């Protein structure tokens, strides 16, 4: 038995012993009396009776040894700003925000909603909430008012923290009008709004409700607010899953289990050197760069919490991967930050790499990336051509990983912290992470499947620490939504199709509702997309199944080409469409060949980079695409609508 098999087996066969050891990775004010209480499974309690505080573990406990070490590196290419904060600076700023909240009556168990751009104050606020035992709920800045209102009504925050505006590609996005409209729509009215004025869009302040952040900060400049010690299972935050329609679905995360799991993830997956106390020879620290947003789970976990829990420096970036600090185009900005700040581990989404794939590849080699150990990608399936392109371009390991907002940390990865020789496989996010008892089940019979058989990916209970504890305010919805695949409700469904090879590597084939049934044959959209991406002229693609009277469904592909000039004529488009179909024929067979391949300028995605395939499918079938509040570029669907319109007849 190799080392990975040994440690993984222990983690799933004897979770109490395994997690008792891992719990030593954080400080406890009062020891826990029981590792796991599963009497109300699937509602679990980890580290029962133990009291701790995430802010204490992320900041206070480091002051004795690394007070002057850099903790946060903030870069905004939208405003041309770059700042660094030491652990001492972070301690001071978090105490100020904590005092600001306490002054507004916020106390243990109250909710605080953040509707903020990528600014340091947002990170200070999240940590300030955990410091005083308040529960934060971060909503992606710029969300539509109706969606924000539904989250306000669900979380019922005492205070909302916001800013005058965000910025994207140099375009100012005023937040205050959206927030005011949301509060007007919401049944629940927060007591106060604390507003950060960035000087981007003059905000209209509501008298008696709105308070100026800078003025409050001055009032509490020298404040010291003690940490509130929380029982391990008390909520840390609520995070609403993207794309939620109807009643919002708030993922509730606990305190102790969340902290233990994040430290374990750094140790086993992202930066084993940091977990063992090693430092970069040049910077004297370890530095983590998660190019995400605090509104998403990656931002929560790997911009804010995990790096600080492990005493690292975290890079917080506002801007595009193709825009420099001077506002001019620069597809090498990320790599320049890696070089300048000696980043050791970087984490982003495959979508961002596909954006870079359209740029001059020389940007990948202009900066010294010697400090970088690996580039981690997650958030959507990583196709093999994109993985190979970036791997060859930067000459670093490309480590995919697979997880969900609900799980809070990866469930599939290459775990170099267990076995440094473990090799990634292109197209696979890896093997099961410690603690995650993964299975593949037949959708019809629920029978467990063998290697090389497609099935629904599930996690057999108990879920490890760090996973969602319930749906905020609705325990039954948690059970009904995630634990209803089997009659005995013993497995959590990821709602993803997968397959496992003979060596135990898993491959994700797409959502269970993204499977195309063509003449009785089930085809994963993920497989077809990866095949199309193998054509050298294709930069990005999305495949959906649409209704067909003869075959039940057929595959329709939408693709972005690398060079728009190459399909300047109808003949060029037909030629490339034929080549793409032939590519699919060769790799998957004629059955998987798309009925059509449409070439577009953009694909509909959420702001986090997830493809809106349901909306794409609806538009293709002439249906209402539903709630599009999370879409990044509304014109993407409009172009597709126009493309699919039948040609108008010309009167004779």
N, C-alpha and C positions, 0 to 999 in steps of 0.2 A: 504494500500500500504506500503510495507516495504521500508527501507532506500535505498537499492540498486535500486529498481524500481523507486523511486522518483528521485534520482539523475541521473540515466541513462536516464529517460524520459526527464528530463530537458535538458540534454546534446544534445539529438537528436531533440527535438521539439523546443528548443530555444537556438541554438548553439552560437548565438552572445552574449547573456547574460552570458552563461556558460563560454565561452572562454575569455570574457573580465575579468572575475574574476580570471581565471587561469593565465592570462598574468601577474598578479602581482607577480608571482613566479620568474620573472627575472627582471633585471634592464634595463630600457630604457633610452637612452640619449635624445631622443625626443619622446614624446607620439604619439601613433598611432591615426589617425583620423577616421578610419573605421575598425571594427573587421574583416569583411568578404566582399570581393568583388567577387561575383560569376557571373558577367555579361558575362564572357567568359567561363563559365563552359563547360567541366570539368577542365579547367585551372583556378585555384583559386588563390586569393591573400589574405593572412591572415595578420592582423595587419598593414593595409596600412598606409604608411608614417611614421610609427614608426621606429626609428633607434636604433640599439643595436649592440653588438659585443659578440660573444660566448666566446672568450678568456677572455674578461673582466669579464663576468659572471662566468667563470670557475675558474679564478685565482685572478685577481686584486681586485674584490670586497670582497674577503675573507681575504685580507691581514690585514685589520684593526682589525679583531677579531680572526683569526686563522693562522697567519703567520707561527708559529712554529709547528702547527699541521701536522702530517703526511698526505701527499696527495697521494703519490704513493709508493707502495711496489713492488719492482721488484725482481722476483725470476726466475733463469734459472737453471734447473737441467741438461741442456746440457753443461753449462760451469762452474757449481758449484758456481754461483754468486747470492748474495742477497744484495740489496741496498734499502735504503729508502730515500725519498725526501719529505721535508716539502713544504707547499705552497710557502714559500719564495724561497726555492731552485727551485721549478718549475717556478716561476716568472723569476728568473735569467736565467735558461736554455732556456726557451721559448724566452726570449728577445735576447739571443745570436743567436739562430737559425733564428729568425725573421731578425736580422741584417745581418746574412749571406745571406739570401735570397734577402734582399733589395740591398745588395752590388752586386748581380748578375743581378740587373735590374728588379726583380720581383716586381710587383705593383698590385694595386686593380684590380681584375678581371682576372689576369693571372692564368694559371693552373700550378700546381706543382704535378708531379707524384711521388709517393712513391713506391719503390720496395724494401721493407725492412723486416728483420726478427722481431721477438718479442723482441725489445730492447727499453729502455727508450727514446732513441733519436727519434724513430718513433713517439711516443706520443708527444714529444717536437715539432716535425716538424708539426704534424697535427694542434696543437694549434698555432704554429707560423704562419701558413697559415691563419687561421681564424683571427689572430691578425692584419695582414696587409691587409685583404680583398682579399687574393688570394684564389683560389678554389683548394682544394686538391683532388687527385684521387689516392686512395691506391689500388695497385694491389698485390694480395697475393704473398709473396716472394717464388720464386722457380717456378712460372708459366713458361710454355714453351715460347721460344722466339717468335714464330709466334703469340701466343695469346697476349703476351706483346706488340708486334709491332702493332697489330690492335688497341689496347687501346691507344698507343702513337699517332697513326694517328687520332683517334677519339677525344681525349682530347686536342691534340696539346700543350703539356706542354712546358713552357719556360725552366724549370729546372727539372731534375730528381734527386731524392735523393735515394741512395742505399747503400749497404754494400758489403764487400768482400764475405760474406757467411752467410748462416744459418746453423742450425744443427738439426737433428732429430734422436733420438735414438742413439746419439753419432756419427752419420754419417754426415760429413761435406758436405754441398750442396753449391758449389761455385755459387754466383749470378752474379759476374761481367762478365764471359763469356756469360751467358744467356742474360744479358743486352746489351752487345756489339753487339751480334748477332741480337737482337731485333731492336736496333737503325739502324744497317745496313739494315735490312729488311724494316723498316718504311720509308714512304715517308717524314714524318715530322722529322726534326732533332732538338732535344733540344739544346739550347745554351750551357748549362753546365750540368755536372753530379757531384754532391757532394757525395763523397764516404766515408763512415764510415769503417775504417779498424779495425776489431775485432781481428785480428791476427789469423784467422782461415784458410785463403787461400790467399796467396800473390796475390794482384790484379795487373793486367797490366793497367797502367794509360795511357789514350790517351792525348797526349800533346795538350794544347790549349783548351781542353774541360773539362777534369776531374780535380777536385780539392779535396784536402785532407780535410776531415771534421775537424780533430783535429787541423790542422793549422789555418783554418778559425775560429774555436771556440776561439783559443787564440787571434786572431786579434780583435775579437768582445766581449771579455770577460766581459767588463764593459758596454756593450751597453744598451741603453734604447730606445725602439721603441714604440711610442704611438699607441694605438688601432685605427684602422680605423673604423668609425661608418658606418654601412651598413643599408640600408633600409631593412625592415623585409623580403622582398621577393627576395632579391639578393641571388644567390647561395652560399651555404656553401661548398658543396662537390659533386663529381660525384662518384658513386660506381657501377661498372659493375656487373651485376647479374651472378652468377656462372652458368656454363654450356652453356653460350651464344655461338651460332655458327653464321657464316656469319658476318654481320656487328654488332659490339658490341652494346649492349643496356645499355646505361649509365643512371642509376637512378639519377635524379637531386634533391637534397634536398635544401630547403630554409634555411634561417638563424633564423628569429624570431619564426616562427611556430615550427621549429625543437627544439629549446631550450625550448619553453613553453611546448611542448608535452613530452619531456624527463623528465622535472621536475614533470609534472603531473603523469607520469608513476611510478616514485619513490613514490610519494604521495599515489597513489591509489593501486599500485600493489606490488612493490618490497620491499619498506622499509618505511612504514608510520611513524615509529618512527623518522627516519632521517628527513622526511619532516616537522615534528612537532617540530624539534629542540632538541629531546632527544639524549643522548649520551650513549654509553656503559659504565657501571659503573666501569669497570676495565681499559679500554683503553682511556676513555675520548673522544671518537669519534665514528662514525659509519663507518663500513668497508664493502666494496662490493668486491666480488671476482667473476669475469666473466671469466671462463676458456674457452676462445675462442681465436680468432686471430684478430688482427686489420684489416686484409684483408677482413673480413666479417662484415656484418651489426651489429651483436651482439658486436663485438669488437669496432666498431665505437661508438655505442650508450652506451654500458655498461662497457667497459674498460676505454674509453677516456672521453666521454662527460657527461653522466648523473650523475655518482658519484661526479665528480668535480663541476658540476653545483649546486649540493646539499650540497657541503662542506664536502663530505665524503672522506675516503681513498679508493683508488682503488688498488687491487692486479693485477699485470700484470705478467703472468706466461709463460715462454718458456720451453716446455718439454712435456713429456708424463705423463699420470696419473698413470703410473706404474714404474716410474724411480725416484730415490732419488737424493739429492744434490751431493752425492758422486759418482753418475753414476751407482750405483748398483740397482737391482730391488727393488722397494718399492711401492706396491699397496696402501699404506696408505699415500703417500706424500701429496695429496690434504688435507686430514683430519688433517695432522700434521700442515699444513699452516693455516687451519681454527683455530686450537687450539692456535698456536703461536701468530697469529696476531689478534685474537679475531674477526674473520669474522662474520658479522651479517646476511648477505644474500649472497647466492652463486648461480651462474647461469652456467649451462653447457648443453650439448646435451645428449639425450638418448643414442646415440652411445657410448659415454664415459662411461656411467653407464653399458652398456652391456659388455664393455671391462673389467670393474671391476668385473662384475658378474662371470667372468671366474677365478677370483683370490680367494685366501683364504679369506672367509668372516670375519675372525677375524681382518683383517685390518680395518674394519668399526668401531670397538669398542676399538681400542687401544689408541685413543686420546680423550681428553676432548672437546666435541662439545657444551658445555653449552652456548656459545655466539651465536650459529647459530639459527636463528629464522626459516628459511625455506630454502629448496633447490628448485630452479626453473629450469625447463627443457624445452627446445624448440629447434626447428631446423628441426624436423621431428616428425611424430606421435609417441607418447609414449604408448607402449603397457602396458596393465594392469599387467601382471606378472612382468615386469621389475620395474614398479612403486611400486608394493607391496614389491618386494625384497629389494629395496633401502630404502623404508620407514621403514620397519621392521628392517633393518640393522643399520640405524643411529638414528632411533627413532625421526625423525623430519618430519614436514609436507612436502610433495612433491607436488609442485604446477606447473602443466603444464601450458604452455601458447602458443598461436598460433599467428604467424605473418609472414611477408615476408620482404625481402629487400625493396620492394616497399612501404610498409606501415610505416616502420621506428620505430615502437613500437607495442606492442601486441594489437590485436583486439579481442582476447578471453583470459580470465584469471579468476582467483579467486581474487576478489578485496577486500582484507582485509582492505584497507584504507577507504573504504566506510562502510563495515560491517565486523567487526572483527570475527563474528560468521559464515561468509560464508564458507562453507565446500567444498573442492575439491571432485571430483568424479573420481575414477580411470578410465582411458580411455578417459576422457573428458578434454580439455584444459580450460573449464569453460564457463562463460556467456559473452555476448558482453561487451567490454570495453567502458567506457564513450566516446561518440563522434562517435562511429562506428555503423551505422545503418545497421545491418546485416539482410540479407534475404536469404531464400532458394528458388530457382526457378526450375521449371520443365524444363529440357533441351530442350524438344521438343516444349512446348507451351509457355514457359516463365511465366507461372502462378505461383503465390506465393503458397508455400506448407505449410501444417499444420504440427503439431508435429508428429514425427515418420514416416515422409515421406522423402526419399532421394532426394536430389537435388543439384544443383550447388550453392555454397556459393558466395554471392555477397554483395557488400556494396552499398547501395543507396546513391547518392550524397546529400550534399557535403561531400567529404572526410574530416576528421578532420585535424587540424594542425599536422605537422610532417610527413605526407605522401608525397610521391614523387610529385613534382610540374609538371614535364614533363620528357620526355626522352631527354637527353642532345643533343641539336642541331637538334631535330626532333619532333616538337610539334604534327605533324600529326600522327607520329608513336605511340605516347602516346595514342592518341584517338583511333586509329585503333586497337592497341594491347589490351588495357584494357577496352575499353568502347564500344565494338561492339556487345555485347550480345543482346541488345534490339535495335529496330529501332531508338528510341528516345535518345539512348546513355546516359541514366540516371543512369546506374548502372555500377560499377567497378566489373569485374569478377576476382575472386581469382584463377580460374581454379582448384578448389578443390571441391570434393564431400563432402557433410556433411549431418548430420541428427540432429534434435533437439528433446530432450525428453520433456515430459509433464511439467517439471519444468524449462525449458528454458536453460538447459545445452546442448552445442553443442558437436558433435563427428565428427572428421575429418576422412573420409573414403579413402582418397587418391586422387591423381590428376585425373582430368577428362580424361586424356589420360592413366590412370592406371586402368581403369575399364575393366573387362573381360566380354565379351558377350558370354555366354555359352548357346547355343540352345535357344537364345532369352531372356535369363535371365541375368540381369546386376549384376555383383558381384564386390565389391570393393576389391582390393588386400589387403588393410589395414585390412579388416575383417578376411580374410583367414590367414594373417600373425599373427594377434593377437591370433587366435585359435591355430595355430601351436606352437607359443611361450608358450602356456599353457602346453605343454608337458614338464615334468621335465628334460628331457635329452637334450633339445634344448636351445642353448644359443642365437642364432640370426637367422633370416630367411628373405628371400626376395621371393616374389611371382610375377610372370609375366604371362600374357596371351599370348599364342602362337597360330598361325593359325592351325586350324584343319578342315579337309575336311568335316567331318560329323557334328560337333557341332559349326563350325565357329571359336571358340576359346576354348582352355582348359587351366586350370591353371597348371603351372609348378613351383614347389617350390625348392629353394636352401637353405640349412640349415647348420649351424655350430653347432656341438655337444659340450657339455661341456667336455666330456672325450673321446678323439679320440680312446683310447684303447678299448672302449666299442663297436666299430664297426670295429674291426680288421679283420673280415672275411666277405666274401660275404653273408653268412647266417645271420650274425649280422646286416648287412646293410638292408637286406630284412625284418628282424624282426622289426627294428626300423621304416623303411618306412611304414610298415603295421600299426604300432602303431600310427604314426603321422596321417595317413589317417583316422584311426578310431577316433582319437581326433577331427578332422575336422567334420567327420560325426556326432559326438555327439553334437557338438556346433552349426554347421551351416547347417547340412544336407548333403546328398550324392551329391547334385548338386554342392556344393562348394569343394568337395574332389579333391585335385590335381591329375592330371594324373600320375605325377611322383614326387618323392621327392629325390633330389640329395644332397649328403652330401659333403661339400667342406671345405677347410681350411680358406678361406677368401672370402668376398663379395666385388664387385667393388663399391667403394665410392669416392666421391670428398674429397679433403683435409678438407672440413668443415664437413664431416661426412654424407653427403646426398647420399643415395643409387642411383647408376646409373642404374635405372630400364630399361630405354630405351636401353642402351647398352647391358644389360643382355638379354633383349628380342630379340635384333637383333642377338646376338651371338647364342641364342637358336634356332632362325629360320634360321640360316646360312647366315645372312645378315651382311653387313659392319656396325660396331657400330658407325662410324662417329668420330667426334672430341672427343678425350680422353685426352686432355691436362690437364683437371682438376682431372684426376684419381689419387688416392693416391698410389695404389699398382697395377701396370699393370699386375703382375703375376696372380692376381685374375681371370681376364678374360681368360688368357692363360690356367689356370687349368680347367676352365669350358669348353673351347673349346676342350681340350683333353678328358674330361669326356664324352662329347657328341658325339665324333667320333664313328662311327659304328665300331664294332670289325672287324679287318682285317681277311680276309679268309685265311685259311691255305691250301696250295696246297697238294694234295694227291700224 
